[in-house]
Amino acid sequence: MTNPTNKVNFINRILISCSGASFELLKDCPRFEVTKYTSIGMTIVFTAILAVVSSFFALSIIFDSLPLNISLAFLWGAIIFNLDRYIISSMRSSDNKWNDVVKAIPRFIIAIIIALIISKPMEIQIFKTEIDSYLKVENTNLISDVDKKYSNLLEDNTIEKNNTEQQYSELLLIREQYYQEYKCECDGTCGTNKRGRGIECFSKKEKYETFQEELKTEKAKRDAALAKLADDEALIRSQMQAEKQMLKASLSYGLMDQIRALNQLDSSSSLFIVLMFVMIEIAPILTKIMSSKGPYENLILEYEKKFEVNYLKALDNLDHERVKNKKLKEMSTRFEIKSKEKQIQDIVKQDAYDRYEKIRTDLENKISKN
């Protein structure tokens, strides 16, 4: 009989359906049972909404298509909703609470896994500013590492360039020294102190001119070495710039990079959000465990017993019908066997009668001939 106090509006009926409870059974229960399952259904709906929002944030990082992100987000929300609804509807309260807790452990594990999956994208969105700052600092450090790596190469290049210039400068000083010795000797201001073109003058002049020719070769070598070092420097700077540009282009990190950055931030704030989602996810299960065995569970047991009794009756009737059909089949088989035996007897009798008639006819024909 329907409880007249349980006038439930349309929204509450939807929430009761979301909780996995049967409204037809709840109509016969006290009002508090309706309230309990309405609250459970509302919690499941809120969890599904959070799953939709969370997955939308996660998918927005992966895909650029808004319609695709919305469609996949609602699909994921529907999966979470259906899973939560099944978990709650499959739980039954009993008189032994420890037994209920043990049975609920697998459901707790599933609920916690769902909460962890839902919470991560929400954490990323909540700590988006901190994550972006962390990733920018990380990117800056990577660029700084690139500068350090290539600065050593550029420094080596500069040192080699300076060494080449210094060696050539030393040769220029030697040339200048040879020139001064040559001029001084020929002017008579040093050496033999004899003005004119004597043996010493020609000797030092030849030495100077020979070194001047060697210096031209050294200058060509220096120019080639400096050109090569300049090309190497340009190549190093080009590689350094390309690597920097690549790092700057990769500043937009993916989902896993943002999760990695999130794990490097303050863990206490992240833990608070995770625990909040875990609490939301396991709230319906805790409600079922903490609630005593109520009228709704009793009605379910009653209907299950009725169903079992009717099933056993139907099974018994089926067995009875099967035995009856078996006996009828056996009777039909025996009747068929007897019928066939009678047919055979009739055939034998008819065959014997035909032989008798034939013999009698043959005798009558012989007698009539005689």
DACORGI-V23736 format. One record per backbone hydrogen bond with DSSP energy under -1.0 kcal/mol. CO is the residue of the C=O (numbers start at 0). NH is the residue of the N-H. E is the energy in kcal/mol with one decimal. If there is no record, write none. Layout:
co=[CO CO]
nh=[NH NH]
e=[E E]
//
This chain:
co=[2 4 5 8 9 10 11 12 13 14 15 16 21 22 24 25 26 29 30 31 32 33 34 35 36 37 38 39 40 41 42 43 44 45 46 47 48 49 50 51 52 53 54 55 58 64 65 66 67 68 69 70 71 72 73 74 75 76 77 78 79 80 81 82 83 84 85 87 95 96 97 98 99 103 104 105 106 107 108 109 110 111 112 113 114 115 118 119 120 121 122 124 126 127 128 129 130 131 132 133 134 135 136 137 138 139 140 141 142 143 144 145 146 147 149 150 151 152 153 154 155 156 157 158 159 160 161 162 163 164 165 166 167 168 169 170 171 172 173 174 175 176 177 178 179 180 181 182 183 185 189 195 197 198 199 200 201 202 203 204 205 206 207 208 209 210 211 212 213 214 215 216 217 218 219 220 221 222 223 224 225 226 227 228 229 230 231 232 233 234 235 236 237 238 239 240 241 242 243 244 245 247 250 253 254 255 256 257 258 261 265 266 267 268 269 270 271 272 273 274 275 276 277 281 282 283 284 285 286 293 294 295 296 297 298 299 300 301 302 303 304 305 306 307 308 309 310 311 312 313 314 315 316 317 318 319 320 321 322 323 324 325 326 327 328 329 330 331 332 333 334 335 336 337 338 339 340 341 342 343 344 345 346 347 348 349 350 351 352 353 354 355 356 357 358 359 360 361 362 363 364 365]
nh=[5 6 7 12 13 14 15 16 17 18 20 19 25 26 27 28 2 33 34 35 36 37 38 39 40 41 42 43 44 45 46 47 48 49 50 51 52 53 54 55 56 57 58 59 62 68 69 70 71 72 73 74 75 76 77 78 79 80 81 82 83 84 85 86 87 88 89 90 99 100 101 102 103 107 108 109 110 111 112 113 114 115 116 117 118 119 122 123 124 125 126 127 130 131 132 133 134 135 136 137 138 139 140 141 142 143 144 145 146 147 148 149 150 151 153 154 155 156 157 158 159 160 161 162 163 164 165 166 167 168 169 170 171 172 173 174 175 176 177 178 179 180 181 182 183 184 185 186 188 195 192 197 201 202 203 204 205 206 207 208 209 210 211 212 213 214 215 216 217 218 219 220 221 222 223 224 225 226 227 228 229 230 231 232 233 234 235 236 237 238 239 240 241 242 243 244 245 246 247 248 249 250 252 257 258 259 260 261 262 264 269 270 271 272 273 274 275 276 277 278 279 280 281 285 286 287 288 289 290 297 298 299 300 301 302 303 304 305 306 307 308 309 310 311 312 313 314 315 316 317 318 319 320 321 322 323 324 325 326 327 328 329 330 331 332 333 334 335 336 337 338 339 340 341 342 343 344 345 346 347 348 349 350 351 352 353 354 355 356 357 358 359 360 361 362 363 364 365 366 367 368 369]
e=[-1.5 -1.3 -1.0 -1.9 -2.0 -2.4 -2.7 -2.3 -2.1 -1.5 -1.4 -1.1 -2.2 -1.7 -1.4 -1.7 -2.6 -1.1 -2.3 -2.4 -2.2 -1.9 -2.4 -2.1 -2.2 -2.2 -2.3 -2.1 -2.2 -2.6 -2.3 -2.1 -2.4 -2.5 -2.1 -2.2 -2.5 -3.0 -2.6 -2.0 -2.1 -2.2 -3.0 -2.0 -3.6 -2.3 -2.6 -2.5 -2.6 -2.1 -2.3 -2.0 -2.5 -2.4 -2.3 -2.0 -2.5 -2.6 -2.6 -2.4 -2.8 -2.5 -2.1 -2.4 -2.4 -2.5 -1.8 -1.2 -1.6 -2.6 -2.5 -2.2 -1.6 -2.6 -2.4 -2.2 -2.5 -2.6 -2.3 -2.4 -2.4 -2.4 -2.2 -2.5 -2.4 -1.5 -2.8 -2.5 -2.1 -2.6 -2.9 -1.0 -2.8 -2.7 -2.3 -2.5 -2.8 -2.4 -2.5 -2.5 -2.5 -2.7 -2.6 -2.0 -2.4 -2.6 -2.4 -1.9 -2.3 -2.4 -2.6 -2.5 -2.4 -1.4 -2.7 -2.7 -2.3 -2.2 -2.5 -2.7 -2.4 -2.2 -2.9 -2.5 -2.1 -2.4 -2.8 -2.5 -2.0 -2.5 -2.4 -1.7 -2.2 -2.2 -2.1 -2.5 -2.7 -2.2 -2.6 -2.5 -2.3 -2.3 -2.3 -2.8 -2.8 -2.2 -2.2 -2.1 -2.0 -2.0 -2.0 -1.2 -2.6 -2.6 -2.6 -2.2 -2.8 -2.4 -2.3 -2.8 -2.8 -2.2 -2.2 -2.0 -2.2 -2.4 -1.4 -1.4 -2.4 -2.8 -2.1 -2.3 -2.9 -2.8 -2.4 -2.6 -3.0 -2.4 -2.4 -2.5 -2.3 -2.4 -2.6 -2.4 -2.4 -2.6 -2.6 -2.7 -2.3 -2.6 -2.6 -2.4 -2.4 -2.4 -2.0 -2.5 -2.2 -2.1 -2.6 -2.4 -1.4 -1.4 -1.4 -2.0 -2.4 -2.3 -2.3 -2.5 -2.0 -1.1 -1.3 -2.6 -1.9 -1.7 -2.4 -2.7 -1.8 -2.2 -2.6 -2.5 -2.1 -2.5 -2.5 -2.8 -2.5 -2.1 -2.3 -3.1 -1.7 -2.0 -2.7 -2.3 -2.6 -2.6 -2.8 -2.7 -2.6 -2.6 -2.7 -2.6 -3.1 -3.0 -2.6 -3.0 -2.9 -2.9 -2.7 -3.0 -3.4 -2.3 -2.5 -3.2 -3.1 -2.5 -2.7 -2.8 -2.8 -2.0 -2.7 -2.8 -2.3 -2.5 -3.0 -2.9 -2.3 -2.8 -3.0 -2.2 -2.3 -2.7 -2.6 -2.3 -2.5 -2.6 -2.2 -2.4 -2.6 -2.7 -2.4 -2.8 -2.9 -2.8 -2.5 -2.6 -2.7 -2.4 -2.1 -2.4 -2.6 -2.0 -2.8 -2.7 -2.4 -2.5 -2.3 -2.4 -2.1 -2.0 -2.6 -2.2 -1.4 -2.0]
//
